[in-house]
Amino acid sequence: MDKQTPLVEMKNMGISFGGVHAVDDVSVDLYPGEVVGLLGHNGAGKSTLIKMLSGAYQGTGDIYVNGEKVEIHNPRDARKHNIETIYQTLALADNLDAAANLFLGRELMTPAGTLDDDAMEAETRKIMGRLNPNFQKFSSPVSALSGGQRQSVAIARAVYFNARILIMDEPTAALGPQETQMVAELIQQLKAEGIGIFLIDHDVHAVLELCDRASVMKNGKLVGTVNIPDVTDDDLLSMIILGKKPGEKAAG
């Protein structure tokens, strides 16, 4: 692990809203093929921290991508550095099918200047075959898809356009067990391709199941970062609730 260069390093990040430190001197990193969970109560600062990486917010601190310092002033800058965010709302056009969603705003055209639907469907089938081989509903509008299928369309879109760093916001929040399993398999596939994922969640069990490491925030500060194999759900809960790392427990 330590010989690799992190895909992303966020160093000493900070941002205040109306005099309140929403994020206060937080440093986290992410390696290729790794999932890092960001845990904490609502208002802990985890989403705000990630919005600085996705270009939605401007704060202080330094961001490095592949070891090089970068400036991210807006979502376009983030995309330029192959950072894509998959929000809980998924931002899909309900009335369009998977291929139209995949290429929304970046449509493929024929030499005659018309939409090349065949090429877009072929490309969509190719990437879906890689990410979610069971996906078959290529001609249905995405409104007809299940939560897990919609999630896979949103992920496919990010990956097709070369995302190396994915930000996922509570990807399994509204899903049943089977769908959750499907997203877990998608995440395994992305890891195998060397993509790094920041996974924002407040569900300790989702993080234990899906992540390699977890960074816990409380009141805008980083409580600590732990390796998932080394901690229990109680350890994570005490970090979230008490702001204490596993080694800092009171004797007793």
HUKA-V807451 format. One record per residue. N is the residue number from 1. RES is the residue in three letters. PSI is psi in degrees with one decimal (none if undefined). OMEGA is omega in radians with two decimals (999 if undefined). D_CENTER is the distance of its C-alpha to the mean C-alpha in Angstrom with 1 decimal. Layout:
N_RES_PSI_OMEGA_D_CENTER ; N_RES_PSI_OMEGA_D_CENTER
This chain:
1_MET_-48.9_-2.96_20.3 ; 2_ASP_-16.6_-3.13_22.1 ; 3_LYS_-21.3_-3.14_23.7 ; 4_GLN_158.3_2.97_20.5 ; 5_THR_134.6_3.09_19.2 ; 6_PRO_145.5_3.00_15.7 ; 7_LEU_-43.3_-3.14_13.2 ; 8_VAL_138.6_2.91_12.5 ; 9_GLU_127.6_3.01_14.8 ; 10_MET_119.5_-3.03_14.9 ; 11_LYS_127.7_3.02_18.5 ; 12_ASN_46.2_-3.10_20.4 ; 13_MET_140.8_3.11_18.2 ; 14_GLY_148.4_3.04_20.1 ; 15_ILE_141.0_3.12_20.5 ; 16_SER_145.8_3.02_23.1 ; 17_PHE_116.1_3.11_23.9 ; 18_GLY_42.3_3.06_27.6 ; 19_GLY_-5.0_3.12_28.4 ; 20_VAL_128.3_3.10_25.8 ; 21_HIS_100.6_3.12_23.4 ; 22_ALA_-35.9_3.05_20.0 ; 23_VAL_127.0_-2.97_18.5 ; 24_ASP_97.1_3.03_21.3 ; 25_ASP_56.2_-3.09_21.3 ; 26_VAL_133.9_3.07_18.0 ; 27_SER_127.3_3.07_17.0 ; 28_VAL_158.6_3.06_14.0 ; 29_ASP_169.5_-3.05_13.2 ; 30_LEU_130.6_-3.12_11.1 ; 31_TYR_160.3_3.10_13.2 ; 32_PRO_137.8_3.09_13.1 ; 33_GLY_23.7_-3.10_12.5 ; 34_GLU_148.2_3.01_11.1 ; 35_VAL_120.3_3.10_8.5 ; 36_VAL_120.1_3.11_8.9 ; 37_GLY_139.6_3.01_9.0 ; 38_LEU_113.3_-3.03_9.8 ; 39_LEU_153.8_3.05_12.8 ; 40_GLY_161.0_3.08_15.6 ; 41_HIS_163.7_2.96_17.7 ; 42_ASN_133.9_-3.12_17.2 ; 43_GLY_0.6_3.12_18.3 ; 44_ALA_-22.0_3.12_17.4 ; 45_GLY_-0.6_-3.03_15.5 ; 46_LYS_-42.0_3.14_11.9 ; 47_SER_-36.7_3.13_10.7 ; 48_THR_-42.8_3.12_13.4 ; 49_LEU_-46.5_-3.07_12.4 ; 50_ILE_-28.8_3.10_9.0 ; 51_LYS_-20.7_3.04_11.1 ; 52_MET_-31.5_3.09_13.3 ; 53_LEU_-35.2_-3.09_10.9 ; 54_SER_-2.8_3.06_10.0 ; 55_GLY_3.4_-3.12_13.8 ; 56_ALA_-31.6_3.14_14.4 ; 57_TYR_151.0_3.03_16.4 ; 58_GLN_129.1_3.09_18.9 ; 59_GLY_-159.2_3.09_19.8 ; 60_THR_166.4_-3.13_21.5 ; 61_GLY_176.3_-3.06_20.4 ; 62_ASP_140.1_3.09_19.5 ; 63_ILE_129.0_3.09_16.5 ; 64_TYR_134.5_3.04_17.0 ; 65_VAL_123.0_-3.07_15.4 ; 66_ASN_38.5_3.07_17.2 ; 67_GLY_-3.9_-3.13_19.8 ; 68_GLU_136.0_-3.13_20.7 ; 69_LYS_133.9_-3.13_20.6 ; 70_VAL_158.6_3.05_19.0 ; 71_GLU_123.9_3.11_19.5 ; 72_ILE_104.4_-3.09_16.8 ; 73_HIS_-17.3_-3.09_18.8 ; 74_ASN_170.1_-3.11_17.0 ; 75_PRO_-27.7_3.13_14.2 ; 76_ARG_-40.9_3.08_16.6 ; 77_ASP_-43.7_-3.12_16.7 ; 78_ALA_-45.0_-3.12_12.9 ; 79_ARG_-37.1_3.12_13.2 ; 80_LYS_-30.5_3.10_16.3 ; 81_HIS_19.7_3.07_14.5 ; 82_ASN_35.2_3.05_12.2 ; 83_ILE_122.1_3.14_9.1 ; 84_GLU_143.7_3.13_7.6 ; 85_THR_133.9_3.04_5.8 ; 86_ILE_102.4_-3.08_6.1 ; 87_TYR_162.2_3.14_8.2 ; 88_GLN_-35.3_-3.12_10.1 ; 89_THR_-12.8_3.09_13.0 ; 90_LEU_-18.0_3.04_11.5 ; 91_ALA_47.0_3.08_14.1 ; 92_LEU_152.5_3.06_16.2 ; 93_ALA_107.3_-2.99_20.0 ; 94_ASP_-35.1_-3.02_21.6 ; 95_ASN_-5.1_-3.10_24.8 ; 96_LEU_156.0_3.13_23.7 ; 97_ASP_-180.0_-3.05_23.1 ; 98_ALA_-46.2_-3.08_20.2 ; 99_ALA_-43.1_-3.13_21.6 ; 100_ALA_-34.7_3.09_22.3 ; 101_ASN_-39.8_-3.11_18.8 ; 102_LEU_-40.0_-3.05_17.5 ; 103_PHE_14.8_-3.09_19.9 ; 104_LEU_120.6_-3.13_20.0 ; 105_GLY_-6.9_3.13_21.3 ; 106_ARG_42.8_-3.02_21.6 ; 107_GLU_148.3_3.02_24.2 ; 108_LEU_138.7_-3.10_26.3 ; 109_MET_152.5_3.02_30.0 ; 110_THR_165.3_3.07_33.2 ; 111_PRO_-26.3_-3.13_35.9 ; 112_ALA_-4.3_3.09_37.7 ; 113_GLY_13.4_3.06_34.9 ; 114_THR_166.0_3.12_33.9 ; 115_LEU_131.4_3.13_30.5 ; 116_ASP_77.7_-3.07_30.1 ; 117_ASP_-38.8_-3.10_28.9 ; 118_ASP_-44.8_-3.13_29.9 ; 119_ALA_-40.6_-3.12_28.0 ; 120_MET_-38.9_3.11_24.8 ; 121_GLU_-40.5_-3.13_25.3 ; 122_ALA_-43.4_3.13_26.1 ; 123_GLU_-38.9_-3.14_22.9 ; 124_THR_-41.9_3.11_20.9 ; 125_ARG_-37.2_-3.11_22.9 ; 126_LYS_-49.5_-3.08_22.3 ; 127_ILE_-34.5_3.09_18.5 ; 128_MET_-34.4_3.09_18.5 ; 129_GLY_-31.8_3.14_21.1 ; 130_ARG_-42.3_-3.01_18.8 ; 131_LEU_-41.0_-3.02_15.7 ; 132_ASN_77.8_-3.00_17.6 ; 133_PRO_-21.1_-3.12_21.3 ; 134_ASN_-6.1_-3.08_22.4 ; 135_PHE_124.6_-3.10_21.3 ; 136_GLN_-13.8_-2.95_24.6 ; 137_LYS_65.4_-3.05_24.4 ; 138_PHE_-24.9_-3.08_24.5 ; 139_SER_-2.8_-3.13_27.1 ; 140_SER_146.8_2.97_25.9 ; 141_PRO_148.7_-3.04_24.3 ; 142_VAL_-17.1_3.08_20.8 ; 143_SER_-22.9_-3.13_22.3 ; 144_ALA_-2.1_-3.08_24.1 ; 145_LEU_158.1_3.06_21.0 ; 146_SER_167.6_-3.12_19.7 ; 147_GLY_-42.5_-3.14_16.4 ; 148_GLY_-37.5_3.11_15.1 ; 149_GLN_-40.3_3.10_16.7 ; 150_ARG_-42.1_3.12_15.2 ; 151_GLN_-40.7_-3.10_11.6 ; 152_SER_-30.2_3.05_12.8 ; 153_VAL_-43.3_-3.14_14.3 ; 154_ALA_-40.5_3.12_11.3 ; 155_ILE_-42.4_-3.14_9.4 ; 156_ALA_-40.9_-3.14_12.9 ; 157_ARG_-45.1_-3.13_13.2 ; 158_ALA_-45.3_-3.05_10.4 ; 159_VAL_-37.1_-3.14_11.7 ; 160_TYR_-37.1_-3.14_15.2 ; 161_PHE_36.5_2.92_15.0 ; 162_ASN_26.9_3.03_14.1 ; 163_ALA_133.6_3.00_10.5 ; 164_ARG_-22.4_-3.08_10.5 ; 165_ILE_115.5_-3.11_7.4 ; 166_LEU_135.7_3.03_4.1 ; 167_ILE_120.8_-3.12_1.9 ; 168_MET_126.8_-3.08_2.6 ; 169_ASP_106.7_3.13_6.0 ; 170_GLU_60.4_-2.98_8.6 ; 171_PRO_-21.1_-3.09_8.2 ; 172_THR_11.9_-2.99_11.8 ; 173_ALA_-45.9_-3.02_13.4 ; 174_ALA_19.2_-3.00_16.1 ; 175_LEU_149.7_3.03_16.5 ; 176_GLY_177.0_-3.06_19.6 ; 177_PRO_-43.4_-3.11_19.9 ; 178_GLN_-43.3_3.14_20.3 ; 179_GLU_-39.5_3.14_17.3 ; 180_THR_-40.3_3.10_15.2 ; 181_GLN_-39.2_3.13_16.7 ; 182_MET_-42.5_3.12_15.8 ; 183_VAL_-37.7_3.10_12.1 ; 184_ALA_-39.9_3.12_12.8 ; 185_GLU_-39.4_3.07_14.7 ; 186_LEU_-43.6_-3.11_12.2 ; 187_ILE_-41.0_3.08_9.9 ; 188_GLN_-41.9_-3.14_13.2 ; 189_GLN_-43.2_3.13_14.0 ; 190_LEU_-40.7_3.11_11.1 ; 191_LYS_-41.0_-3.12_11.9 ; 192_ALA_-25.8_3.13_15.5 ; 193_GLU_6.4_3.07_14.9 ; 194_GLY_11.1_3.11_13.8 ; 195_ILE_140.9_3.09_10.2 ; 196_GLY_143.4_-3.07_8.3 ; 197_ILE_127.4_2.88_4.9 ; 198_PHE_122.3_-3.08_4.3 ; 199_LEU_111.1_-3.13_4.7 ; 200_ILE_127.1_-3.13_6.9 ; 201_ASP_158.7_2.92_10.0 ; 202_HIS_6.8_3.09_13.7 ; 203_ASP_107.4_-3.09_14.8 ; 204_VAL_-38.0_-3.08_16.1 ; 205_HIS_-39.3_3.10_16.8 ; 206_ALA_-41.8_-3.11_13.4 ; 207_VAL_-42.2_3.12_12.3 ; 208_LEU_-36.1_-3.08_15.6 ; 209_GLU_-36.0_-2.94_15.1 ; 210_LEU_-18.7_-2.93_11.7 ; 211_CYS_157.4_3.05_11.2 ; 212_ASP_-38.6_3.08_13.5 ; 213_ARG_163.4_3.05_13.7 ; 214_ALA_134.9_3.01_13.1 ; 215_SER_123.6_-3.07_13.7 ; 216_VAL_132.6_3.11_15.6 ; 217_MET_149.5_3.06_16.6 ; 218_LYS_128.4_3.12_19.7 ; 219_ASN_40.5_3.06_21.5 ; 220_GLY_-8.2_-3.13_19.4 ; 221_LYS_156.8_3.07_20.1 ; 222_LEU_119.5_3.06_18.5 ; 223_VAL_-42.6_3.11_20.4 ; 224_GLY_169.8_3.09_19.3 ; 225_THR_131.3_-3.08_17.0 ; 226_VAL_154.6_3.00_18.2 ; 227_ASN_129.1_-3.08_18.1 ; 228_ILE_-40.9_-3.14_17.4 ; 229_PRO_-19.7_-3.05_20.6 ; 230_ASP_-4.1_-3.03_22.6 ; 231_VAL_158.9_3.05_21.9 ; 232_THR_171.9_3.09_22.8 ; 233_ASP_-32.1_3.10_21.3 ; 234_ASP_-39.5_3.09_24.2 ; 235_ASP_-46.8_-3.10_23.2 ; 236_LEU_-41.5_3.14_19.7 ; 237_LEU_-39.0_-3.13_21.5 ; 238_SER_-29.5_3.04_24.1 ; 239_MET_-44.8_-3.09_21.5 ; 240_ILE_-45.7_-2.98_19.9 ; 241_ILE_-46.3_-3.05_23.4 ; 242_LEU_-15.1_-3.09_25.8 ; 243_GLY_27.3_-3.12_23.7 ; 244_LYS_137.8_3.04_25.3 ; 245_LYS_157.7_-3.07_24.1 ; 246_PRO_-38.1_-3.09_25.5 ; 247_GLY_-9.7_-3.00_28.4 ; 248_GLU_12.5_-3.10_29.4 ; 249_LYS_145.5_3.06_30.8 ; 250_ALA_145.2_3.13_34.3 ; 251_ALA_142.2_-3.14_36.9 ; 252_GLY_none_999_38.0
